[in-house]
């Protein structure tokens, strides 16, 4: 992750509810496309391959964001959901 002094923590709009909305959209694609095509095998592949990779990436990003923004990010974490509103 690349940062600069101009970066600011965005906490409004969708980011006021979910910290990783792009990954939420990706997760919907992981499961939505195979389900719409009736491919249960592809759903399984997404669960076994895509989902763990995405969760790992989120973990790495959150560590970097905490290092960069410190207490501001710690407070933001307390107010938002990581990926799925009201669940996680």
N, CA, C and O atoms as a CHARMM CRD file, in Angstrom:
* protein
*
  352
    1    1 UNK  N      0.84400  -1.16900   0.00000 PROA 1      0.00000
    2    1 UNK  CA     0.00000   0.00000   0.00000 PROA 1      0.00000
    3    1 UNK  C      0.89100   1.23400   0.00000 PROA 1      0.00000
    4    1 UNK  O      1.83400   1.33200   0.78600 PROA 1      0.00000
    5    2 UNK  N      0.58800   2.15900  -0.87400 PROA 2      0.00000
    6    2 UNK  CA     1.38200   3.37100  -0.98500 PROA 2      0.00000
    7    2 UNK  C      0.61700   4.52300  -0.35000 PROA 2      0.00000
    8    2 UNK  O     -0.57900   4.68500  -0.59100 PROA 2      0.00000
    9    3 UNK  N      1.29500   5.31400   0.45200 PROA 3      0.00000
   10    3 UNK  CA     0.65400   6.45000   1.11500 PROA 3      0.00000
   11    3 UNK  C      1.50400   7.70100   0.93100 PROA 3      0.00000
   12    3 UNK  O      2.69300   7.62800   0.61900 PROA 3      0.00000
   13    4 UNK  N      0.87600   8.82900   1.12800 PROA 4      0.00000
   14    4 UNK  CA     1.58400  10.09700   1.08200 PROA 4      0.00000
   15    4 UNK  C      1.00100  11.00700   2.15800 PROA 4      0.00000
   16    4 UNK  O     -0.01800  10.68400   2.76900 PROA 4      0.00000
   17    5 UNK  N      1.64000  12.12400   2.38000 PROA 5      0.00000
   18    5 UNK  CA     1.17300  13.05500   3.40700 PROA 5      0.00000
   19    5 UNK  C     -0.20200  13.61800   3.10900 PROA 5      0.00000
   20    5 UNK  O     -0.87900  14.09600   4.01900 PROA 5      0.00000
   21    6 UNK  N     -0.64000  13.57400   1.83800 PROA 6      0.00000
   22    6 UNK  CA    -1.94500  14.11300   1.45700 PROA 6      0.00000
   23    6 UNK  C     -3.08800  13.14000   1.75700 PROA 6      0.00000
   24    6 UNK  O     -4.25100  13.54200   1.73600 PROA 6      0.00000
   25    7 UNK  N     -2.78500  11.88500   2.03300 PROA 7      0.00000
   26    7 UNK  CA    -3.84600  10.90900   2.29100 PROA 7      0.00000
   27    7 UNK  C     -4.59400  11.23600   3.56800 PROA 7      0.00000
   28    7 UNK  O     -4.00500  11.59100   4.58900 PROA 7      0.00000
   29    8 UNK  N     -5.90300  11.10900   3.48200 PROA 8      0.00000
   30    8 UNK  CA    -6.77300  11.30700   4.63600 PROA 8      0.00000
   31    8 UNK  C     -7.65700  10.08200   4.77900 PROA 8      0.00000
   32    8 UNK  O     -7.97500   9.41900   3.79200 PROA 8      0.00000
   33    9 UNK  N     -8.04700   9.78500   5.99300 PROA 9      0.00000
   34    9 UNK  CA    -8.93200   8.66600   6.25300 PROA 9      0.00000
   35    9 UNK  C    -10.35500   9.07400   5.88800 PROA 9      0.00000
   36    9 UNK  O    -10.89500  10.02300   6.45700 PROA 9      0.00000
   37   10 UNK  N    -10.95600   8.37200   4.95500 PROA 10     0.00000
   38   10 UNK  CA   -12.32300   8.65400   4.52000 PROA 10     0.00000
   39   10 UNK  C    -13.27100   7.86200   5.41700 PROA 10     0.00000
   40   10 UNK  O    -13.16000   6.64200   5.52900 PROA 10     0.00000
   41   11 UNK  N    -14.19900   8.56900   6.05000 PROA 11     0.00000
   42   11 UNK  CA   -15.11600   7.91000   6.98700 PROA 11     0.00000
   43   11 UNK  C    -16.57400   8.23400   6.71100 PROA 11     0.00000
   44   11 UNK  O    -17.44000   7.92500   7.52900 PROA 11     0.00000
   45   12 UNK  N    -16.85800   8.84700   5.57700 PROA 12     0.00000
   46   12 UNK  CA   -18.25300   9.19200   5.28100 PROA 12     0.00000
   47   12 UNK  C    -18.78700   8.32800   4.14300 PROA 12     0.00000
   48   12 UNK  O    -18.06100   7.51100   3.57600 PROA 12     0.00000
   49   13 UNK  N    -20.06300   8.51900   3.81800 PROA 13     0.00000
   50   13 UNK  CA   -20.76500   7.74500   2.78800 PROA 13     0.00000
   51   13 UNK  C    -20.68700   6.25000   3.10200 PROA 13     0.00000
   52   13 UNK  O    -20.93900   5.85300   4.24000 PROA 13     0.00000
   53   14 UNK  N    -20.34700   5.42500   2.13200 PROA 14     0.00000
   54   14 UNK  CA   -20.31800   3.97600   2.35400 PROA 14     0.00000
   55   14 UNK  C    -19.27300   3.61400   3.40100 PROA 14     0.00000
   56   14 UNK  O    -19.44600   2.64400   4.13800 PROA 14     0.00000
   57   15 UNK  N    -18.18300   4.38800   3.47400 PROA 15     0.00000
   58   15 UNK  CA   -17.12400   4.11000   4.43900 PROA 15     0.00000
   59   15 UNK  C    -17.56200   4.39100   5.87700 PROA 15     0.00000
   60   15 UNK  O    -16.86200   4.02300   6.82000 PROA 15     0.00000
   61   16 UNK  N    -18.68300   5.02000   6.04400 PROA 16     0.00000
   62   16 UNK  CA   -19.23800   5.22400   7.37700 PROA 16     0.00000
   63   16 UNK  C    -19.88300   3.96200   7.92100 PROA 16     0.00000
   64   16 UNK  O    -20.15700   3.87800   9.11800 PROA 16     0.00000
   65   17 UNK  N    -20.12800   2.98900   7.07400 PROA 17     0.00000
   66   17 UNK  CA   -20.73900   1.71300   7.47600 PROA 17     0.00000
   67   17 UNK  C    -19.76800   0.54200   7.35400 PROA 17     0.00000
   68   17 UNK  O    -19.69000  -0.30400   8.24500 PROA 17     0.00000
   69   18 UNK  N    -19.02100   0.50000   6.23300 PROA 18     0.00000
   70   18 UNK  CA   -18.15900  -0.64500   5.90900 PROA 18     0.00000
   71   18 UNK  C    -16.75800  -0.13500   5.58400 PROA 18     0.00000
   72   18 UNK  O    -16.59900   0.80700   4.80700 PROA 18     0.00000
   73   19 UNK  N    -15.74000  -0.76200   6.18500 PROA 19     0.00000
   74   19 UNK  CA   -14.36700  -0.32000   5.94900 PROA 19     0.00000
   75   19 UNK  C    -13.81700  -0.76500   4.59400 PROA 19     0.00000
   76   19 UNK  O    -12.90500  -0.12800   4.06700 PROA 19     0.00000
   77   20 UNK  N    -14.34800  -1.83700   4.02600 PROA 20     0.00000
   78   20 UNK  CA   -13.80300  -2.37000   2.77900 PROA 20     0.00000
   79   20 UNK  C    -14.92300  -2.62800   1.76200 PROA 20     0.00000
   80   20 UNK  O    -15.19500  -3.78200   1.43100 PROA 20     0.00000
   81   21 UNK  N    -15.57100  -1.57700   1.26800 PROA 21     0.00000
   82   21 UNK  CA   -16.69500  -1.78100   0.34500 PROA 21     0.00000
   83   21 UNK  C    -16.29100  -2.40600  -0.98600 PROA 21     0.00000
   84   21 UNK  O    -17.09300  -3.11100  -1.59800 PROA 21     0.00000
   85   22 UNK  N    -15.07400  -2.16700  -1.44400 PROA 22     0.00000
   86   22 UNK  CA   -14.64200  -2.78200  -2.70100 PROA 22     0.00000
   87   22 UNK  C    -14.56400  -4.29500  -2.55400 PROA 22     0.00000
   88   22 UNK  O    -14.91500  -5.02700  -3.47900 PROA 22     0.00000
   89   23 UNK  N    -14.11100  -4.76300  -1.41000 PROA 23     0.00000
   90   23 UNK  CA   -14.05000  -6.20700  -1.17500 PROA 23     0.00000
   91   23 UNK  C    -15.43900  -6.79500  -0.98800 PROA 23     0.00000
   92   23 UNK  O    -15.67000  -7.95600  -1.32700 PROA 23     0.00000
   93   24 UNK  N    -16.35500  -6.02100  -0.46100 PROA 24     0.00000
   94   24 UNK  CA   -17.74300  -6.48000  -0.36900 PROA 24     0.00000
   95   24 UNK  C    -18.30700  -6.69700  -1.77700 PROA 24     0.00000
   96   24 UNK  O    -18.97900  -7.69700  -2.03200 PROA 24     0.00000
   97   25 UNK  N    -18.03500  -5.76800  -2.68000 PROA 25     0.00000
   98   25 UNK  CA   -18.46300  -5.93200  -4.06600 PROA 25     0.00000
   99   25 UNK  C    -17.80800  -7.12800  -4.72300 PROA 25     0.00000
  100   25 UNK  O    -18.45800  -7.86400  -5.46500 PROA 25     0.00000
  101   26 UNK  N    -16.52500  -7.32800  -4.45700 PROA 26     0.00000
  102   26 UNK  CA   -15.81900  -8.47800  -5.01100 PROA 26     0.00000
  103   26 UNK  C    -16.41300  -9.78300  -4.48500 PROA 26     0.00000
  104   26 UNK  O    -16.56100 -10.75000  -5.23200 PROA 26     0.00000
  105   27 UNK  N    -16.75100  -9.80400  -3.20200 PROA 27     0.00000
  106   27 UNK  CA   -17.36200 -10.99500  -2.62100 PROA 27     0.00000
  107   27 UNK  C    -18.71500 -11.28300  -3.28100 PROA 27     0.00000
  108   27 UNK  O    -19.05100 -12.44100  -3.52900 PROA 27     0.00000
  109   28 UNK  N    -19.47200 -10.25400  -3.55900 PROA 28     0.00000
  110   28 UNK  CA   -20.75100 -10.44100  -4.25500 PROA 28     0.00000
  111   28 UNK  C    -20.52100 -11.04000  -5.64500 PROA 28     0.00000
  112   28 UNK  O    -21.29500 -11.88500  -6.09400 PROA 28     0.00000
  113   29 UNK  N    -19.46600 -10.60500  -6.32000 PROA 29     0.00000
  114   29 UNK  CA   -19.13600 -11.17700  -7.62500 PROA 29     0.00000
  115   29 UNK  C    -18.67700 -12.62700  -7.49600 PROA 29     0.00000
  116   29 UNK  O    -19.06600 -13.48100  -8.29300 PROA 29     0.00000
  117   30 UNK  N    -17.84000 -12.90300  -6.48000 PROA 30     0.00000
  118   30 UNK  CA   -17.35700 -14.27100  -6.25200 PROA 30     0.00000
  119   30 UNK  C    -18.50900 -15.26500  -6.16600 PROA 30     0.00000
  120   30 UNK  O    -18.43400 -16.37400  -6.69400 PROA 30     0.00000
  121   31 UNK  N    -19.57500 -14.84700  -5.49300 PROA 31     0.00000
  122   31 UNK  CA   -20.68600 -15.76500  -5.27300 PROA 31     0.00000
  123   31 UNK  C    -21.84700 -15.53500  -6.23700 PROA 31     0.00000
  124   31 UNK  O    -22.52100 -16.48700  -6.63000 PROA 31     0.00000
  125   32 UNK  N    -22.08400 -14.30200  -6.61500 PROA 32     0.00000
  126   32 UNK  CA   -23.23300 -13.98600  -7.45400 PROA 32     0.00000
  127   32 UNK  C    -23.14400 -14.53100  -8.86100 PROA 32     0.00000
  128   32 UNK  O    -24.11800 -15.07200  -9.38300 PROA 32     0.00000
  129   33 UNK  N    -21.99100 -14.39400  -9.47500 PROA 33     0.00000
  130   33 UNK  CA   -21.85400 -14.87900 -10.85500 PROA 33     0.00000
  131   33 UNK  C    -22.00000 -16.39300 -10.92200 PROA 33     0.00000
  132   33 UNK  O    -22.79500 -16.87900 -11.72700 PROA 33     0.00000
  133   34 UNK  N    -21.27200 -17.16400 -10.11300 PROA 34     0.00000
  134   34 UNK  CA   -21.47200 -18.61800 -10.18500 PROA 34     0.00000
  135   34 UNK  C    -22.89600 -19.04500  -9.83000 PROA 34     0.00000
  136   34 UNK  O    -23.44000 -19.95900 -10.45000 PROA 34     0.00000
  137   35 UNK  N    -23.49900 -18.39400  -8.84200 PROA 35     0.00000
  138   35 UNK  CA   -24.87100 -18.75400  -8.47700 PROA 35     0.00000
  139   35 UNK  C    -25.83900 -18.45000  -9.60900 PROA 35     0.00000
  140   35 UNK  O    -26.75500 -19.22900  -9.87100 PROA 35     0.00000
  141   36 UNK  N    -25.63900 -17.31700 -10.28400 PROA 36     0.00000
  142   36 UNK  CA   -26.54400 -16.96900 -11.37900 PROA 36     0.00000
  143   36 UNK  C    -26.41200 -17.93900 -12.55200 PROA 36     0.00000
  144   36 UNK  O    -27.34900 -18.11500 -13.33200 PROA 36     0.00000
  145   37 UNK  N    -25.25300 -18.55800 -12.66900 PROA 37     0.00000
  146   37 UNK  CA   -25.03600 -19.53200 -13.73700 PROA 37     0.00000
  147   37 UNK  C    -25.30200 -20.96200 -13.28600 PROA 37     0.00000
  148   37 UNK  O    -25.19000 -21.90200 -14.07200 PROA 37     0.00000
  149   38 UNK  N    -25.65700 -21.11600 -12.01100 PROA 38     0.00000
  150   38 UNK  CA   -25.95500 -22.44200 -11.48300 PROA 38     0.00000
  151   38 UNK  C    -24.73400 -23.32200 -11.31200 PROA 38     0.00000
  152   38 UNK  O    -24.84100 -24.54700 -11.35900 PROA 38     0.00000
  153   39 UNK  N    -23.58300 -22.71800 -11.11400 PROA 39     0.00000
  154   39 UNK  CA   -22.34700 -23.47600 -10.98300 PROA 39     0.00000
  155   39 UNK  C    -21.93900 -23.58200  -9.52400 PROA 39     0.00000
  156   39 UNK  O    -21.23600 -22.71700  -9.00200 PROA 39     0.00000
  157   40 UNK  N    -22.38000 -24.63700  -8.87700 PROA 40     0.00000
  158   40 UNK  CA   -22.05100 -24.83600  -7.46400 PROA 40     0.00000
  159   40 UNK  C    -20.56800 -25.13000  -7.28200 PROA 40     0.00000
  160   40 UNK  O    -20.00400 -24.81500  -6.23400 PROA 40     0.00000
  161   41 UNK  N    -19.93500 -25.72000  -8.27000 PROA 41     0.00000
  162   41 UNK  CA   -18.49300 -25.96500  -8.20500 PROA 41     0.00000
  163   41 UNK  C    -17.71100 -24.66200  -8.12500 PROA 41     0.00000
  164   41 UNK  O    -16.74700 -24.54800  -7.36800 PROA 41     0.00000
  165   42 UNK  N    -18.13900 -23.68200  -8.91200 PROA 42     0.00000
  166   42 UNK  CA   -17.47000 -22.37900  -8.88500 PROA 42     0.00000
  167   42 UNK  C    -17.70300 -21.66100  -7.56300 PROA 42     0.00000
  168   42 UNK  O    -16.83000 -20.92900  -7.09800 PROA 42     0.00000
  169   43 UNK  N    -18.86200 -21.85800  -6.95400 PROA 43     0.00000
  170   43 UNK  CA   -19.11600 -21.28600  -5.62400 PROA 43     0.00000
  171   43 UNK  C    -18.12400 -21.89000  -4.63300 PROA 43     0.00000
  172   43 UNK  O    -17.56600 -21.18700  -3.79000 PROA 43     0.00000
  173   44 UNK  N    -17.91500 -23.19200  -4.74500 PROA 44     0.00000
  174   44 UNK  CA   -16.95100 -23.86500  -3.86700 PROA 44     0.00000
  175   44 UNK  C    -15.53600 -23.34700  -4.06900 PROA 44     0.00000
  176   44 UNK  O    -14.80000 -23.14700  -3.10300 PROA 44     0.00000
  177   45 UNK  N    -15.15700 -23.13200  -5.31100 PROA 45     0.00000
  178   45 UNK  CA   -13.82700 -22.58800  -5.60400 PROA 45     0.00000
  179   45 UNK  C    -13.68700 -21.19500  -4.99800 PROA 45     0.00000
  180   45 UNK  O    -12.65000 -20.86500  -4.42300 PROA 45     0.00000
  181   46 UNK  N    -14.72700 -20.38400  -5.12800 PROA 46     0.00000
  182   46 UNK  CA   -14.69500 -19.03400  -4.55400 PROA 46     0.00000
  183   46 UNK  C    -14.54100 -19.10100  -3.04000 PROA 46     0.00000
  184   46 UNK  O    -13.79700 -18.31800  -2.45000 PROA 46     0.00000
  185   47 UNK  N    -15.24500 -20.03700  -2.41500 PROA 47     0.00000
  186   47 UNK  CA   -15.17100 -20.16300  -0.95100 PROA 47     0.00000
  187   47 UNK  C    -13.79300 -20.65400  -0.51000 PROA 47     0.00000
  188   47 UNK  O    -13.26100 -20.19100   0.49900 PROA 47     0.00000
  189   48 UNK  N    -13.22200 -21.58000  -1.25300 PROA 48     0.00000
  190   48 UNK  CA   -11.94800 -22.16700  -0.84500 PROA 48     0.00000
  191   48 UNK  C    -10.73100 -21.36200  -1.27900 PROA 48     0.00000
  192   48 UNK  O     -9.68000 -21.43200  -0.64200 PROA 48     0.00000
  193   49 UNK  N    -10.86400 -20.60200  -2.35200 PROA 49     0.00000
  194   49 UNK  CA    -9.72600 -19.84700  -2.86500 PROA 49     0.00000
  195   49 UNK  C     -9.85900 -18.35000  -2.72200 PROA 49     0.00000
  196   49 UNK  O     -9.00400 -17.68500  -2.13800 PROA 49     0.00000
  197   50 UNK  N    -10.93100 -17.83600  -3.25800 PROA 50     0.00000
  198   50 UNK  CA   -11.10600 -16.38400  -3.28200 PROA 50     0.00000
  199   50 UNK  C    -11.35200 -15.75800  -1.93400 PROA 50     0.00000
  200   50 UNK  O    -10.75100 -14.73600  -1.60300 PROA 50     0.00000
  201   51 UNK  N    -12.22100 -16.35300  -1.15700 PROA 51     0.00000
  202   51 UNK  CA   -12.58500 -15.77500   0.13800 PROA 51     0.00000
  203   51 UNK  C    -11.40500 -15.71800   1.10800 PROA 51     0.00000
  204   51 UNK  O    -11.17800 -14.67000   1.71200 PROA 51     0.00000
  205   52 UNK  N    -10.64000 -16.80800   1.28300 PROA 52     0.00000
  206   52 UNK  CA    -9.47500 -16.71100   2.17700 PROA 52     0.00000
  207   52 UNK  C     -8.44300 -15.69300   1.69700 PROA 52     0.00000
  208   52 UNK  O     -7.83600 -15.00100   2.51400 PROA 52     0.00000
  209   53 UNK  N     -8.23800 -15.59500   0.39400 PROA 53     0.00000
  210   53 UNK  CA    -7.28300 -14.61900  -0.13400 PROA 53     0.00000
  211   53 UNK  C     -7.74500 -13.19600   0.16200 PROA 53     0.00000
  212   53 UNK  O     -6.93700 -12.33600   0.51300 PROA 53     0.00000
  213   54 UNK  N     -9.03500 -12.95300   0.02000 PROA 54     0.00000
  214   54 UNK  CA    -9.58200 -11.63000   0.29100 PROA 54     0.00000
  215   54 UNK  C     -9.46500 -11.29000   1.78400 PROA 54     0.00000
  216   54 UNK  O     -9.10300 -10.16700   2.13500 PROA 54     0.00000
  217   55 UNK  N     -9.76400 -12.23300   2.64100 PROA 55     0.00000
  218   55 UNK  CA    -9.66600 -12.00400   4.08400 PROA 55     0.00000
  219   55 UNK  C     -8.21400 -11.71600   4.48100 PROA 55     0.00000
  220   55 UNK  O     -7.95600 -10.85100   5.31700 PROA 55     0.00000
  221   56 UNK  N     -7.28000 -12.43600   3.88600 PROA 56     0.00000
  222   56 UNK  CA    -5.85700 -12.18600   4.15000 PROA 56     0.00000
  223   56 UNK  C     -5.48000 -10.77300   3.71700 PROA 56     0.00000
  224   56 UNK  O     -4.78200 -10.06200   4.44000 PROA 56     0.00000
  225   57 UNK  N     -5.94000 -10.37300   2.54300 PROA 57     0.00000
  226   57 UNK  CA    -5.63400  -9.02900   2.02500 PROA 57     0.00000
  227   57 UNK  C     -6.21400  -7.94200   2.93600 PROA 57     0.00000
  228   57 UNK  O     -5.56300  -6.92600   3.18000 PROA 57     0.00000
  229   58 UNK  N     -7.41800  -8.15200   3.43000 PROA 58     0.00000
  230   58 UNK  CA    -8.03200  -7.19500   4.35200 PROA 58     0.00000
  231   58 UNK  C     -7.19200  -7.06600   5.61800 PROA 58     0.00000
  232   58 UNK  O     -6.98800  -5.96200   6.12300 PROA 58     0.00000
  233   59 UNK  N     -6.70900  -8.18900   6.12600 PROA 59     0.00000
  234   59 UNK  CA    -5.88100  -8.17400   7.33900 PROA 59     0.00000
  235   59 UNK  C     -4.62100  -7.34200   7.11800 PROA 59     0.00000
  236   59 UNK  O     -4.25700  -6.52600   7.96400 PROA 59     0.00000
  237   60 UNK  N     -3.96300  -7.54700   5.98900 PROA 60     0.00000
  238   60 UNK  CA    -2.74400  -6.79800   5.66500 PROA 60     0.00000
  239   60 UNK  C     -3.05000  -5.30200   5.51700 PROA 60     0.00000
  240   60 UNK  O     -2.30500  -4.46400   6.02300 PROA 60     0.00000
  241   61 UNK  N     -4.13000  -4.97300   4.83400 PROA 61     0.00000
  242   61 UNK  CA    -4.49400  -3.56300   4.65400 PROA 61     0.00000
  243   61 UNK  C     -4.81400  -2.89400   5.97600 PROA 61     0.00000
  244   61 UNK  O     -4.41000  -1.75500   6.21400 PROA 61     0.00000
  245   62 UNK  N     -5.53700  -3.59500   6.83900 PROA 62     0.00000
  246   62 UNK  CA    -5.89300  -2.99100   8.12800 PROA 62     0.00000
  247   62 UNK  C     -4.65800  -2.74900   8.98200 PROA 62     0.00000
  248   62 UNK  O     -4.59500  -1.74600   9.69200 PROA 62     0.00000
  249   63 UNK  N     -3.68300  -3.63300   8.93200 PROA 63     0.00000
  250   63 UNK  CA    -2.43100  -3.41000   9.66100 PROA 63     0.00000
  251   63 UNK  C     -1.72000  -2.16800   9.13700 PROA 63     0.00000
  252   63 UNK  O     -1.22000  -1.35700   9.91600 PROA 63     0.00000
  253   64 UNK  N     -1.67700  -2.02200   7.81900 PROA 64     0.00000
  254   64 UNK  CA    -1.03200  -0.85200   7.21200 PROA 64     0.00000
  255   64 UNK  C     -1.77300   0.43200   7.56000 PROA 64     0.00000
  256   64 UNK  O     -1.15400   1.44400   7.88800 PROA 64     0.00000
  257   65 UNK  N     -3.09100   0.38500   7.48800 PROA 65     0.00000
  258   65 UNK  CA    -3.88400   1.58500   7.80400 PROA 65     0.00000
  259   65 UNK  C     -3.73300   1.97400   9.26800 PROA 65     0.00000
  260   65 UNK  O     -3.67900   3.16000   9.59500 PROA 65     0.00000
  261   66 UNK  N     -3.66500   0.99100  10.14200 PROA 66     0.00000
  262   66 UNK  CA    -3.47300   1.29800  11.55700 PROA 66     0.00000
  263   66 UNK  C     -2.10300   1.93000  11.78400 PROA 66     0.00000
  264   66 UNK  O     -1.97600   2.86800  12.57200 PROA 66     0.00000
  265   67 UNK  N     -1.07000   1.41900  11.09500 PROA 67     0.00000
  266   67 UNK  CA     0.26400   2.00800  11.21600 PROA 67     0.00000
  267   67 UNK  C      0.27000   3.45300  10.72100 PROA 67     0.00000
  268   67 UNK  O      0.90800   4.31900  11.32000 PROA 67     0.00000
  269   68 UNK  N     -0.44100   3.70400   9.63100 PROA 68     0.00000
  270   68 UNK  CA    -0.41000   5.03200   9.02400 PROA 68     0.00000
  271   68 UNK  C     -1.26100   6.04500   9.79400 PROA 68     0.00000
  272   68 UNK  O     -0.81500   7.16300  10.05200 PROA 68     0.00000
  273   69 UNK  N     -2.49100   5.65000  10.16100 PROA 69     0.00000
  274   69 UNK  CA    -3.42200   6.59900  10.77200 PROA 69     0.00000
  275   69 UNK  C     -3.49700   6.49500  12.29600 PROA 69     0.00000
  276   69 UNK  O     -4.02500   7.40000  12.94100 PROA 69     0.00000
  277   70 UNK  N     -2.98500   5.42100  12.88200 PROA 70     0.00000
  278   70 UNK  CA    -2.90900   5.27900  14.33500 PROA 70     0.00000
  279   70 UNK  C     -4.26100   5.32200  15.03800 PROA 70     0.00000
  280   70 UNK  O     -5.18700   4.58800  14.69200 PROA 70     0.00000
  281   71 UNK  N     -4.34900   6.19400  16.02300 PROA 71     0.00000
  282   71 UNK  CA    -5.54800   6.28200  16.86000 PROA 71     0.00000
  283   71 UNK  C     -6.79400   6.63400  16.05700 PROA 71     0.00000
  284   71 UNK  O     -7.88800   6.16800  16.37600 PROA 71     0.00000
  285   72 UNK  N     -6.64100   7.44300  15.03100 PROA 72     0.00000
  286   72 UNK  CA    -7.78300   7.80100  14.18600 PROA 72     0.00000
  287   72 UNK  C     -8.40000   6.54300  13.55100 PROA 72     0.00000
  288   72 UNK  O     -9.62200   6.41300  13.48200 PROA 72     0.00000
  289   73 UNK  N     -7.55100   5.63300  13.09500 PROA 73     0.00000
  290   73 UNK  CA    -8.05600   4.39800  12.50900 PROA 73     0.00000
  291   73 UNK  C     -8.63600   3.48000  13.56800 PROA 73     0.00000
  292   73 UNK  O     -9.63500   2.80400  13.32200 PROA 73     0.00000
  293   74 UNK  N     -8.03000   3.44600  14.73300 PROA 74     0.00000
  294   74 UNK  CA    -8.54800   2.62700  15.83700 PROA 74     0.00000
  295   74 UNK  C     -9.96500   3.07000  16.20600 PROA 74     0.00000
  296   74 UNK  O    -10.82500   2.22800  16.46600 PROA 74     0.00000
  297   75 UNK  N    -10.21300   4.35800  16.23100 PROA 75     0.00000
  298   75 UNK  CA   -11.55000   4.87500  16.52800 PROA 75     0.00000
  299   75 UNK  C    -12.52200   4.54900  15.38800 PROA 75     0.00000
  300   75 UNK  O    -13.68400   4.22300  15.63300 PROA 75     0.00000
  301   76 UNK  N    -12.05400   4.63700  14.17300 PROA 76     0.00000
  302   76 UNK  CA   -12.87500   4.31600  12.99700 PROA 76     0.00000
  303   76 UNK  C    -13.30000   2.85000  13.02000 PROA 76     0.00000
  304   76 UNK  O    -14.44100   2.53100  12.68300 PROA 76     0.00000
  305   77 UNK  N    -12.40400   1.96800  13.41000 PROA 77     0.00000
  306   77 UNK  CA   -12.71600   0.54000  13.50200 PROA 77     0.00000
  307   77 UNK  C    -13.87700   0.29600  14.46300 PROA 77     0.00000
  308   77 UNK  O    -14.72600  -0.56000  14.21300 PROA 77     0.00000
  309   78 UNK  N    -13.91000   1.03700  15.54300 PROA 78     0.00000
  310   78 UNK  CA   -14.96100   0.85700  16.54800 PROA 78     0.00000
  311   78 UNK  C    -16.34200   1.25500  16.03100 PROA 78     0.00000
  312   78 UNK  O    -17.35500   0.79000  16.55400 PROA 78     0.00000
  313   79 UNK  N    -16.39000   2.09800  15.02300 PROA 79     0.00000
  314   79 UNK  CA   -17.65800   2.63600  14.52600 PROA 79     0.00000
  315   79 UNK  C    -18.18600   1.95000  13.27200 PROA 79     0.00000
  316   79 UNK  O    -19.31000   2.22500  12.85200 PROA 79     0.00000
  317   80 UNK  N    -17.39400   1.05700  12.66100 PROA 80     0.00000
  318   80 UNK  CA   -17.77500   0.48700  11.36400 PROA 80     0.00000
  319   80 UNK  C    -17.65200  -1.03200  11.35800 PROA 80     0.00000
  320   80 UNK  O    -17.03500  -1.63400  12.23700 PROA 80     0.00000
  321   81 UNK  N    -18.25300  -1.62200  10.34800 PROA 81     0.00000
  322   81 UNK  CA   -18.14200  -3.06400  10.11200 PROA 81     0.00000
  323   81 UNK  C    -16.99700  -3.30600   9.15600 PROA 81     0.00000
  324   81 UNK  O    -16.72500  -2.47700   8.28700 PROA 81     0.00000
  325   82 UNK  N    -16.32800  -4.42200   9.30400 PROA 82     0.00000
  326   82 UNK  CA   -15.18200  -4.72700   8.45500 PROA 82     0.00000
  327   82 UNK  C    -15.60800  -4.96900   7.00400 PROA 82     0.00000
  328   82 UNK  O    -15.04900  -4.37200   6.08400 PROA 82     0.00000
  329   83 UNK  N    -16.59100  -5.83900   6.80300 PROA 83     0.00000
  330   83 UNK  CA   -16.94200  -6.21400   5.43700 PROA 83     0.00000
  331   83 UNK  C    -18.44500  -6.30300   5.20300 PROA 83     0.00000
  332   83 UNK  O    -18.95200  -5.78100   4.21000 PROA 83     0.00000
  333   84 UNK  N    -19.15600  -6.95600   6.10700 PROA 84     0.00000
  334   84 UNK  CA   -20.59200  -7.17900   5.92700 PROA 84     0.00000
  335   84 UNK  C    -21.34800  -6.47000   7.05100 PROA 84     0.00000
  336   84 UNK  O    -21.21000  -6.85500   8.21200 PROA 84     0.00000
  337   85 UNK  N    -22.13700  -5.45100   6.73600 PROA 85     0.00000
  338   85 UNK  CA   -22.83500  -4.69500   7.78300 PROA 85     0.00000
  339   85 UNK  C    -23.69300  -5.61300   8.67500 PROA 85     0.00000
  340   85 UNK  O    -24.39600  -6.50500   8.20300 PROA 85     0.00000
  341   86 UNK  N    -23.59800  -5.34800   9.96900 PROA 86     0.00000
  342   86 UNK  CA   -24.35600  -6.04200  11.02200 PROA 86     0.00000
  343   86 UNK  C    -23.93800  -7.48700  11.22200 PROA 86     0.00000
  344   86 UNK  O    -24.53900  -8.18900  12.03400 PROA 86     0.00000
  345   87 UNK  N    -22.91100  -7.95500  10.49400 PROA 87     0.00000
  346   87 UNK  CA   -22.43500  -9.32300  10.64800 PROA 87     0.00000
  347   87 UNK  C    -20.95000  -9.34200  11.01300 PROA 87     0.00000
  348   87 UNK  O    -20.56400  -9.95000  12.01200 PROA 87     0.00000
  349   88 UNK  N    -20.09600  -8.66200  10.18800 PROA 88     0.00000
  350   88 UNK  CA   -18.64600  -8.71400  10.41900 PROA 88     0.00000
  351   88 UNK  C    -17.97600  -7.47500   9.91500 PROA 88     0.00000
  352   88 UNK  O    -16.75700  -7.34300  10.02500 PROA 88     0.00000
